[in-house]
């Protein structure tokens, strides 16, 4: 005997369509399997990409061994390849982008959701959407043609300001390279990730229940205390996801970084000196590579792939630990 789900008639007097419990169960099961299949498909594609890249990079792994990962010597003429300097440049430029871009992005997102009047929000959102659609090569050319020389002059000023302060005199020194440096590339990356992080953070902050914010204000909290406790606390997971997406964009960016980083394979603590990134060296040298040289460039892609996954896993672990502590405190 088939059971039928009865529903009250609609306001117009016409009863809604009825769905048997057996059909509902089949539909639910089918949707569950479809969602599971889509999720597994993503993992399969990810695994195939990794296997394919490792297979093509295998000649350099067997030829160089561990030196490929821990050496900074990159000499294609003598078949010596080391990824350490490029991994360092990638992490430094991405860190600069995160340090500069994330606070600005979160500030803009809070402005649009909590502070700005309605007439101001729509134009700013349109500008952010347009900025996110600008191709990376345009950012790179703009930095190369417009920002490079003025930034080099400011680097000289920073060098004079911090030359007597330990640590800072090392970080903020080394200018005089016409603006092409790790810092210049990091600043352009910060500009590029700002629209992404801002848009995602704004959507997260917009989902905070109004009752939660009103309750904080009713208890006597100031606007900043309400934002810190209710908005930022509620949207922590979403903000971390937005930052990770921006970090992935920064680590994988190619053309803009290749134009501004200076293309120098070195490990240096001077942020105003040239460097290079894994994506940048692949873009610059892949066209002329062959044999082990080509395998080495693909190996850089494997290293970048692994670093990106490890960074995301680490961020997720830190977030989960923080949420467990918060839940225990509550």
C-alpha positions as CSV (number, residue, x, y, z in Angstrom):
1,X,0.0,0.0,0.0
2,X,1.4,3.3,-1.0
3,X,1.5,6.1,1.5
4,X,0.7,9.6,0.2
5,X,1.8,12.8,1.9
6,X,-1.2,15.0,2.3
7,X,-0.8,18.8,2.3
8,X,-3.3,21.4,3.1
9,X,-4.9,23.1,0.0
10,X,-3.4,26.3,-1.2
11,X,-5.0,29.7,-0.6
12,X,-6.7,29.6,-4.0
13,X,-8.5,26.4,-3.3
14,X,-6.3,24.2,-5.7
15,X,-4.5,21.5,-3.7
16,X,-0.7,21.3,-4.3
17,X,0.8,18.4,-6.2
18,X,1.2,15.3,-4.1
19,X,4.4,13.3,-3.9
20,X,4.5,9.7,-2.7
21,X,6.9,8.8,0.0
22,X,8.6,6.2,-2.3
23,X,9.2,8.8,-5.0
24,X,10.5,11.2,-2.4
25,X,12.9,8.6,-1.0
26,X,14.2,7.8,-4.5
27,X,14.7,11.5,-5.3
28,X,16.6,12.1,-2.0
29,X,18.8,9.0,-2.6
30,X,19.5,10.1,-6.2
31,X,20.4,13.6,-5.1
32,X,22.7,12.2,-2.4
33,X,24.5,10.0,-4.9
34,X,24.8,12.8,-7.4
35,X,26.3,15.1,-4.8
36,X,28.7,12.4,-3.7
37,X,29.7,11.7,-7.2
38,X,30.5,15.4,-7.9
39,X,32.6,15.5,-4.8
40,X,34.5,12.4,-5.7
41,X,35.0,13.7,-9.2
42,X,36.8,16.7,-7.9
43,X,39.1,14.5,-5.9
44,X,39.8,12.3,-8.9
45,X,40.6,15.2,-11.1
46,X,42.9,16.6,-8.4
47,X,44.7,13.2,-8.1
48,X,45.0,12.9,-11.9
49,X,46.6,16.4,-12.1
50,X,49.1,15.5,-9.4
51,X,50.0,12.1,-11.0
52,X,50.4,13.6,-14.5
53,X,52.6,16.5,-13.3
54,X,54.8,14.2,-11.1
55,X,55.2,11.8,-14.1
56,X,56.4,14.6,-16.4
57,X,58.7,16.0,-13.7
58,X,60.1,12.6,-12.7
59,X,63.3,13.0,-14.8
60,X,64.5,16.0,-12.8
61,X,63.5,14.3,-9.5
62,X,65.7,11.2,-10.4
63,X,68.5,13.4,-11.8
64,X,68.7,15.9,-8.9
65,X,67.2,14.0,-6.0
66,X,66.7,16.0,-2.8
67,X,68.9,18.8,-4.2
68,X,66.0,19.9,-6.3
69,X,64.0,20.8,-3.2
70,X,66.8,22.2,-1.0
71,X,69.2,23.9,-3.4
72,X,68.9,27.5,-4.5
73,X,71.2,26.9,-7.5
74,X,69.4,27.3,-10.8
75,X,71.8,26.8,-13.7
76,X,70.1,25.3,-16.8
77,X,73.3,25.5,-18.8
78,X,75.0,23.0,-16.5
79,X,71.8,21.0,-15.7
80,X,71.6,22.2,-12.1
81,X,68.2,22.9,-10.8
82,X,67.1,24.0,-7.4
83,X,63.6,25.1,-6.4
84,X,64.4,26.7,-3.0
85,X,65.0,30.3,-4.2
86,X,61.7,30.3,-6.2
87,X,59.7,28.7,-3.3
88,X,61.1,31.4,-1.0
89,X,60.2,34.2,-3.5
90,X,56.7,32.8,-3.8
91,X,56.1,32.6,-0.1
92,X,57.5,36.1,0.5
93,X,55.5,37.9,-2.1
94,X,52.3,36.0,-1.1
95,X,53.0,36.9,2.6
96,X,53.4,40.6,1.6
97,X,50.1,40.4,-0.3
98,X,48.3,38.9,2.7
99,X,49.8,41.3,5.2
100,X,48.9,44.3,3.1
101,X,45.7,43.2,1.4
102,X,43.7,41.3,4.0
103,X,43.3,44.1,6.6
104,X,42.3,46.5,3.8
105,X,39.8,43.9,2.4
106,X,38.2,43.2,5.8
107,X,38.0,46.9,6.5
108,X,36.2,47.6,3.3
109,X,33.9,44.6,3.9
110,X,33.0,45.9,7.3
111,X,32.5,49.4,5.9
112,X,30.0,48.1,3.3
113,X,28.1,45.9,5.7
114,X,28.1,47.9,9.0
115,X,29.0,51.5,8.5
116,X,28.4,52.9,5.0
117,X,25.0,54.3,4.1
118,X,23.1,52.5,1.4
119,X,23.7,55.1,-1.3
120,X,27.4,54.5,-1.0
121,X,27.4,50.7,-0.9
122,X,26.3,50.1,-4.5
123,X,28.9,52.2,-6.3
124,X,31.7,50.7,-4.1
125,X,30.5,47.2,-4.8
126,X,30.4,47.9,-8.6
127,X,34.0,49.2,-8.4
128,X,35.2,46.1,-6.5
129,X,33.5,43.8,-9.1
130,X,35.1,45.7,-11.9
131,X,38.5,45.5,-10.2
132,X,38.2,41.8,-9.8
133,X,37.6,41.4,-13.5
134,X,40.7,43.3,-14.6
135,X,43.2,40.8,-16.2
136,X,46.4,40.3,-14.3
137,X,48.6,41.4,-17.2
138,X,46.9,44.9,-16.9
139,X,48.0,45.1,-13.2
140,X,51.5,44.0,-14.2
141,X,51.8,46.6,-17.0
142,X,50.4,49.3,-14.7
143,X,52.9,48.5,-12.0
144,X,55.7,48.3,-14.6
145,X,54.9,51.6,-16.3
146,X,53.4,53.7,-13.5
147,X,54.5,52.5,-10.1
148,X,58.0,51.1,-10.7
149,X,60.0,54.3,-10.6
150,X,58.0,56.1,-7.8
151,X,58.2,53.0,-5.6
152,X,62.0,52.8,-6.0
153,X,62.2,56.4,-4.8
154,X,60.1,55.5,-1.7
155,X,62.2,52.5,-1.1
156,X,65.2,54.8,-0.7
157,X,63.3,56.8,1.8
158,X,62.4,53.7,3.8
159,X,66.0,52.7,3.8
160,X,67.0,56.0,5.3
161,X,64.2,55.9,7.9
162,X,65.0,52.4,9.2
163,X,68.7,52.1,8.7
164,X,69.5,52.4,12.4
165,X,66.7,50.0,13.6
166,X,67.7,46.3,13.9
167,X,65.8,43.8,11.7
168,X,63.9,46.6,9.9
169,X,67.2,47.9,8.4
170,X,67.5,44.5,6.8
171,X,63.9,44.1,5.6
172,X,63.5,47.6,4.2
173,X,66.7,48.0,2.3
174,X,68.2,47.0,-1.0
175,X,66.5,49.5,-3.4
176,X,68.0,50.9,-6.5
177,X,66.7,48.3,-8.9
178,X,64.2,50.5,-10.8
179,X,61.4,49.3,-8.6
180,X,61.5,45.6,-9.6
181,X,61.6,43.7,-6.3
182,X,59.9,41.3,-4.0
183,X,58.0,44.2,-2.4
184,X,56.7,45.6,-5.6
185,X,55.4,42.2,-6.7
186,X,53.8,41.7,-3.3
187,X,52.1,45.1,-3.4
188,X,50.6,44.4,-6.8
189,X,49.4,41.0,-5.6
190,X,47.8,42.7,-2.6
191,X,45.9,45.0,-5.0
192,X,44.8,41.9,-7.0
193,X,43.5,39.9,-4.1
194,X,41.7,42.7,-2.4
195,X,38.5,42.5,-4.5
196,X,38.3,38.7,-4.0
197,X,38.8,38.8,-0.2
198,X,36.5,41.8,0.1
199,X,33.6,40.3,-1.8
200,X,33.7,37.0,0.0
201,X,34.1,38.7,3.4
202,X,31.2,41.0,2.7
203,X,29.0,38.1,1.8
204,X,30.0,36.4,5.1
205,X,29.4,39.5,7.2
206,X,26.0,40.0,5.6
207,X,24.8,36.6,6.9
208,X,25.3,37.6,10.5
209,X,21.9,37.5,12.2
210,X,20.5,41.0,13.0
211,X,19.3,39.7,16.4
212,X,22.8,38.8,17.3
213,X,24.1,42.3,16.6
214,X,21.2,43.9,18.3
215,X,21.7,41.8,21.4
216,X,25.3,42.9,21.7
217,X,24.3,46.6,21.4
218,X,21.4,46.1,23.9
219,X,24.0,44.8,26.4
220,X,25.9,48.0,26.1
221,X,28.5,47.1,23.6
222,X,29.9,49.9,21.4
223,X,29.8,49.5,17.6
224,X,33.4,48.2,17.5
225,X,32.8,45.8,20.4
226,X,29.7,44.5,18.5
227,X,31.7,44.1,15.3
228,X,34.5,42.3,17.1
229,X,32.3,39.9,19.1
230,X,29.3,39.3,16.8
231,X,30.4,40.0,13.3
232,X,34.0,38.9,13.2
233,X,33.4,36.0,15.6
234,X,30.4,34.7,13.6
235,X,32.2,35.1,10.3
236,X,35.6,33.7,11.2
237,X,35.4,30.6,9.1
238,X,34.2,32.5,6.1
239,X,36.9,35.1,6.4
240,X,39.6,32.4,6.7
241,X,38.2,30.8,3.5
242,X,38.3,34.1,1.8
243,X,41.9,34.7,2.9
244,X,42.9,31.2,1.7
245,X,41.3,31.9,-1.7
246,X,43.2,35.1,-1.9
247,X,46.4,33.4,-0.9
248,X,45.9,30.8,-3.6
249,X,45.5,33.6,-6.1
250,X,48.7,35.3,-4.9
251,X,50.8,32.1,-4.9
252,X,49.7,31.1,-8.4
253,X,49.8,34.6,-10.1
254,X,52.1,34.6,-13.0
255,X,52.3,37.5,-15.5
256,X,52.1,40.4,-13.1
257,X,54.7,38.9,-10.8
258,X,57.0,38.0,-13.7
259,X,57.0,41.6,-14.9
260,X,57.7,43.1,-11.5
261,X,59.7,40.7,-9.3
262,X,63.0,41.1,-11.0
263,X,63.7,37.5,-12.2
264,X,66.6,36.9,-9.9
265,X,67.0,33.5,-8.3
266,X,68.2,34.4,-4.8
267,X,67.2,34.1,-1.2
268,X,67.5,37.5,0.5
269,X,66.1,39.2,3.6
270,X,66.1,42.6,1.7
271,X,62.5,43.0,0.5
272,X,63.5,45.8,-1.9
273,X,65.8,43.6,-3.9
274,X,64.8,41.4,-6.9
275,X,63.7,37.8,-6.6
276,X,61.6,35.3,-8.5
277,X,58.7,33.0,-7.9
278,X,57.8,29.5,-9.2
279,X,55.0,30.7,-11.4
280,X,57.1,33.6,-12.7
281,X,60.1,31.4,-13.7
282,X,57.8,28.9,-15.4
283,X,56.2,31.6,-17.5
284,X,59.5,33.2,-18.4
285,X,61.5,30.0,-19.3
286,X,59.0,27.3,-20.3
287,X,59.0,28.3,-24.0
288,X,62.7,27.7,-24.4
289,X,63.0,24.6,-22.2
290,X,63.4,21.0,-23.3
291,X,64.5,17.7,-21.7
292,X,65.5,17.9,-18.1
293,X,65.1,21.7,-18.1
294,X,61.5,21.3,-19.0
295,X,61.0,18.6,-16.4
296,X,62.5,21.0,-13.8
297,X,60.0,23.7,-14.6
298,X,57.2,21.1,-14.3
299,X,58.7,20.1,-11.0
300,X,58.4,23.7,-9.8
301,X,54.7,23.4,-10.6
302,X,54.6,20.2,-8.5
303,X,56.2,22.0,-5.6
304,X,53.8,24.9,-5.9
305,X,50.9,22.5,-6.0
306,X,52.1,20.8,-2.8
307,X,52.8,24.1,-1.0
308,X,49.3,25.4,-1.8
309,X,47.7,22.2,-0.4
310,X,49.9,22.3,2.7
311,X,49.1,25.9,3.4
312,X,45.4,25.3,3.1
313,X,45.5,22.2,5.3
314,X,47.5,24.2,7.9
315,X,45.0,27.0,7.9
316,X,42.1,24.7,8.2
317,X,43.8,22.9,11.2
318,X,44.4,26.2,13.0
319,X,40.8,27.3,12.4
320,X,39.4,24.0,13.7
321,X,41.6,24.3,16.8
322,X,40.5,27.9,17.4
323,X,36.8,26.9,17.0
324,X,37.2,24.0,19.5
325,X,38.7,26.4,22.0
326,X,35.9,28.9,21.5
327,X,33.3,26.1,22.0
328,X,35.0,25.0,25.2
329,X,35.1,28.5,26.5
330,X,31.4,28.9,25.8
